[in-house]
Amino acid sequence: MLPGASPDWSAPWFAPVANNGRAVHSHVSAGHALPQAMSALQACPVRFVPQTDLPAGTAYEQFIFDTGCVPTRENLHDFFNGLCWLRFPITKQRLNQLQAAEIAAAGVREVRGPVRDALTLFDENAALLQAPEPLWQALTERDWHRLFVTLRPLWAQARLVLFGHALLEKLVTPYKSITAHVLREPVPLDLGDDLSAWDAWLARGLSAELLATKPFTPLPVLGVPGWWPANDDPDYYADAGVFRPRRTSHRMDHP
């Protein structure tokens, strides 16, 4: 068994990875090592190997790029990382290519540059949103009441998919302030709910230039209608410590 709480696969935020998650968790519960359980599940552009296969002094991302193998520890964090590889293989491979290109250009330094920072943030905490334009406008303006209360019926036409594996790990034990970084590139409505098509679309659009701009907007995920019973009450969104207003700049005029 993996250490930590067991995921509730019926939770809406786990829906995209739930089938694979149940299968892998079952293999692990039967005594298989996590890398073995991941690698046996289905075709994937990488293999999962024990963390001990990563040589000392070798960057994790570089090792994946060079070998096609993902070092994997026996914990929930790497479990969800593996599930994201299985769900979004093309995008995960693209992120790894961009990481390797940054390492080749600048080496491995204590302080990451803006592109590597954004790549890590995306990999760990990103979410994708497919939604009508009014929801996007309210989200980017952080107009939480409009987004979740006034426009609540429009969420029937929207879909939020969590990509970041650290984000998914946090939601094993959900709490109100868990916040995703939503990519400010709307998922095309004509892709429907085909997550393989989402994967191909996303991978095509990711570039170092785009990520350097930090193209994200925050979204407290337990505010999504239908994701948490407490948010049926409009007062749920009045918590400014979680649903923070957009910052405004103040300019002082001098005579």
FIGU-331489 format. One line per 3 residues: number of its first residue (from 1); their letters; for each residue z, y, x of C-alpha. Coordinates in nm, 2 decimals, decimal comma, padded with zeros to 4 digits, always signed. Each point is the difference from the previous one (the first is absolute). Layout:
NUM	a	Z/Y/X ~ ...
***
This chain:
1	mlp	+00,00/+00,00/+00,00 ~ -00,07/+00,36/+00,11 ~ +00,31/+00,21/+00,05
4	gas	+00,07/+00,26/-00,27 ~ -00,04/+00,01/-00,37 ~ -00,28/-00,19/-00,17
7	pdw	-00,28/+00,21/-00,16 ~ -00,02/+00,01/-00,38 ~ -00,37/-00,08/-00,02
10	sap	-00,01/+00,12/-00,37 ~ +00,06/+00,36/+00,11 ~ -00,32/+00,21/-00,05
13	wfa	-00,01/+00,13/+00,36 ~ -00,04/-00,35/+00,13 ~ -00,28/-00,10/-00,23
16	pva	-00,28/+00,03/+00,26 ~ +00,17/-00,23/+00,24 ~ +00,21/-00,22/-00,24
19	nng	-00,22/-00,31/+00,00 ~ -00,02/-00,02/+00,38 ~ +00,37/+00,10/+00,03
22	rav	+00,11/-00,28/-00,22 ~ -00,21/-00,25/+00,19 ~ +00,12/+00,11/+00,34
25	hsh	+00,36/+00,02/-00,11 ~ -00,02/-00,35/-00,13 ~ -00,13/-00,13/+00,33
28	vsa	+00,27/+00,18/+00,19 ~ +00,27/-00,13/-00,24 ~ -00,14/-00,35/+00,07
31	gha	+00,08/+00,05/+00,37 ~ -00,33/+00,13/+00,14 ~ +00,00/+00,29/+00,25
34	lpq	-00,13/+00,32/-00,14 ~ -00,30/+00,03/+00,23 ~ -00,10/-00,35/-00,09
37	ams	+00,04/+00,06/-00,37 ~ -00,21/+00,32/+00,02 ~ -00,28/-00,16/+00,20
40	alq	-00,03/-00,30/-00,23 ~ -00,03/+00,20/-00,31 ~ -00,36/+00,13/+00,00
43	acp	-00,28/+00,13/+00,21 ~ +00,09/+00,32/+00,19 ~ -00,15/+00,19/+00,29
46	vrf	+00,32/-00,06/+00,20 ~ +00,24/-00,29/+00,07 ~ +00,37/+00,04/-00,02
49	vpq	+00,20/-00,11/+00,31 ~ +00,36/+00,01/+00,10 ~ +00,14/+00,32/+00,14
52	tdl	+00,06/-00,18/+00,33 ~ -00,38/-00,02/+00,05 ~ -00,01/+00,37/+00,07
55	pag	+00,02/+00,05/+00,38 ~ +00,27/+00,23/+00,13 ~ -00,15/+00,35/+00,06
58	tay	-00,30/-00,05/-00,22 ~ -00,04/+00,24/-00,30 ~ +00,02/-00,18/-00,33
61	eqf	-00,32/+00,16/-00,14 ~ -00,19/-00,07/+00,32 ~ +00,10/-00,36/-00,01
64	ifd	-00,14/-00,03/-00,35 ~ -00,32/+00,17/+00,10 ~ -00,05/-00,22/+00,30
67	tgc	+00,10/-00,34/-00,14 ~ -00,04/+00,02/-00,38 ~ +00,36/-00,12/-00,03
70	vpt	+00,29/+00,18/-00,17 ~ +00,34/-00,05/+00,15 ~ +00,23/-00,08/-00,28
73	ren	+00,38/+00,00/-00,02 ~ +00,20/-00,20/-00,26 ~ +00,10/+00,29/-00,21
76	lhd	-00,11/+00,18/-00,32 ~ -00,16/+00,29/+00,18 ~ -00,26/-00,23/+00,17
79	ffn	-00,02/-00,21/-00,31 ~ -00,14/+00,30/-00,19 ~ -00,21/+00,10/+00,29
82	glc	-00,17/-00,34/-00,02 ~ -00,04/+00,03/-00,38 ~ -00,18/+00,33/+00,06
85	wlr	-00,23/-00,16/+00,25 ~ -00,08/-00,26/-00,26 ~ -00,06/+00,25/-00,28
88	fpi	-00,18/+00,28/+00,20 ~ -00,15/-00,18/+00,30 ~ -00,29/+00,24/+00,07
91	tkq	+00,23/+00,31/-00,01 ~ +00,26/-00,16/+00,22 ~ -00,26/-00,09/+00,25
94	rln	-00,14/+00,36/-00,01 ~ +00,35/+00,14/+00,06 ~ +00,04/-00,23/+00,30
97	qlq	-00,34/+00,11/+00,14 ~ +00,10/+00,36/-00,03 ~ +00,34/-00,07/+00,17
100	aae	-00,17/-00,18/+00,28 ~ -00,25/+00,29/+00,05 ~ +00,30/+00,24/+00,02
103	iaa	+00,17/-00,22/+00,26 ~ -00,32/-00,02/+00,20 ~ -00,04/+00,37/+00,00
106	agv	+00,36/+00,11/+00,07 ~ +00,19/-00,31/+00,10 ~ +00,34/-00,10/-00,14
109	rev	+00,24/+00,29/+00,02 ~ +00,35/+00,06/-00,12 ~ -00,13/+00,28/-00,23
112	rgp	-00,28/-00,11/-00,23 ~ -00,28/+00,24/-00,07 ~ -00,08/+00,13/-00,35
115	vrd	-00,26/-00,27/-00,07 ~ +00,23/-00,29/+00,11 ~ +00,28/+00,15/-00,20
118	alt	-00,22/+00,02/-00,31 ~ -00,13/-00,35/+00,05 ~ +00,36/-00,13/+00,02
121	lfd	+00,10/+00,20/-00,31 ~ -00,30/-00,14/-00,19 ~ +00,07/-00,36/+00,10
124	ena	+00,37/+00,03/-00,08 ~ +00,02/+00,22/-00,31 ~ -00,34/+00,08/-00,15
127	all	-00,10/-00,05/-00,37 ~ -00,33/+00,03/-00,18 ~ -00,05/+00,17/-00,33
130	qap	-00,28/-00,04/-00,25 ~ +00,05/+00,25/-00,28 ~ -00,16/+00,27/-00,22
133	epl	-00,03/+00,34/+00,16 ~ +00,28/+00,17/-00,20 ~ +00,25/-00,25/+00,16
136	wqa	-00,13/+00,07/+00,35 ~ +00,03/+00,37/-00,06 ~ +00,36/-00,03/-00,12
139	lte	+00,09/-00,23/+00,29 ~ -00,14/+00,22/+00,28 ~ +00,18/+00,30/-00,16
142	rdw	+00,32/-00,21/-00,03 ~ +00,03/+00,10/-00,36 ~ +00,21/-00,30/-00,08
145	hrl	+00,07/+00,09/-00,36 ~ -00,37/+00,04/-00,08 ~ -00,09/-00,31/+00,21
148	fvt	+00,25/-00,24/-00,16 ~ +00,10/+00,16/-00,34 ~ -00,28/+00,22/-00,13
151	lrp	-00,28/-00,22/+00,13 ~ +00,18/-00,33/-00,04 ~ -00,26/-00,15/-00,24
154	lwa	-00,26/+00,04/+00,28 ~ +00,18/-00,25/+00,22 ~ -00,15/-00,27/-00,22
157	qar	-00,33/+00,08/+00,18 ~ +00,16/+00,01/+00,34 ~ +00,09/-00,26/+00,26
160	lvl	+00,23/+00,05/+00,31 ~ -00,03/-00,27/+00,27 ~ +00,25/-00,01/+00,28
163	fgh	-00,15/-00,06/+00,34 ~ +00,28/+00,06/+00,25 ~ +00,20/-00,31/+00,09
166	all	+00,32/+00,19/+00,08 ~ -00,03/+00,16/-00,35 ~ -00,03/-00,34/-00,16
169	ekl	+00,30/-00,12/+00,20 ~ +00,22/+00,29/-00,12 ~ -00,09/-00,10/-00,36
172	vtp	+00,16/-00,34/+00,03 ~ +00,32/+00,19/-00,07 ~ -00,14/+00,30/-00,19
175	yks	+00,17/+00,34/-00,01 ~ -00,11/+00,33/-00,16 ~ -00,10/+00,20/+00,31
178	ita	-00,25/-00,25/+00,14 ~ -00,31/+00,21/+00,06 ~ -00,36/-00,10/+00,09
181	hvl	-00,25/+00,21/+00,19 ~ -00,30/+00,00/-00,24 ~ -00,34/+00,03/+00,18
184	rep	-00,16/+00,32/-00,14 ~ -00,33/-00,19/-00,05 ~ -00,02/-00,11/-00,36
187	vpl	-00,11/-00,36/-00,04 ~ -00,33/+00,01/-00,19 ~ +00,04/-00,09/-00,36
190	dlg	-00,31/-00,21/+00,01 ~ +00,17/-00,25/+00,23 ~ +00,22/-00,10/-00,29
193	ddl	+00,28/-00,23/+00,09 ~ -00,19/-00,20/+00,26 ~ +00,23/+00,03/+00,30
196	saw	-00,26/-00,16/+00,24 ~ -00,23/+00,29/-00,09 ~ +00,29/+00,24/+00,06
199	daw	+00,05/-00,15/+00,34 ~ -00,36/+00,04/+00,10 ~ -00,01/+00,36/-00,13
202	lar	+00,32/+00,09/+00,18 ~ -00,11/-00,14/+00,33 ~ -00,33/+00,18/+00,00
205	gls	+00,17/+00,33/-00,06 ~ +00,28/-00,02/+00,27 ~ -00,06/+00,19/+00,32
208	ael	+00,20/+00,16/+00,27 ~ -00,12/+00,34/-00,11 ~ +00,12/-00,05/-00,36
211	lat	+00,34/-00,14/+00,10 ~ +00,07/+00,28/+00,24 ~ +00,01/+00,23/-00,30
214	kpf	+00,29/-00,20/-00,15 ~ -00,18/-00,05/-00,33 ~ +00,30/-00,10/-00,20
217	tpl	+00,20/+00,12/-00,29 ~ +00,35/-00,13/-00,09 ~ +00,07/-00,21/-00,31
220	pvl	+00,34/-00,14/-00,10 ~ -00,13/-00,34/-00,11 ~ +00,28/-00,08/-00,26
223	gvp	-00,12/+00,30/-00,19 ~ -00,32/-00,18/-00,10 ~ +00,00/-00,07/-00,37
226	gww	+00,08/-00,37/-00,07 ~ +00,14/-00,06/+00,35 ~ +00,36/+00,08/-00,07
229	pan	+00,19/+00,00/-00,33 ~ +00,20/+00,31/+00,07 ~ -00,31/+00,22/+00,02
232	ddp	-00,06/-00,03/-00,37 ~ +00,25/+00,29/-00,02 ~ -00,17/+00,33/+00,09
235	dyy	+00,33/+00,11/+00,17 ~ -00,06/-00,26/+00,26 ~ -00,25/+00,24/+00,16
238	ada	+00,24/+00,29/+00,01 ~ +00,16/-00,14/+00,32 ~ -00,13/+00,26/+00,26
241	gvf	+00,14/-00,20/+00,28 ~ -00,27/-00,27/-00,07 ~ -00,27/+00,19/-00,19
244	rpr	-00,02/+00,29/+00,24 ~ -00,20/+00,31/-00,09 ~ -00,29/+00,09/+00,22
247	rts	+00,10/+00,23/+00,29 ~ -00,12/+00,36/-00,02 ~ -00,04/+00,22/+00,30
250	hrm	+00,17/+00,34/-00,01 ~ -00,16/+00,30/+00,18 ~ +00,21/+00,31/+00,09
253	dhp	-00,19/+00,33/-00,02 ~ +00,11/+00,26/+00,25 ~ -00,06/+00,37/-00,06
***
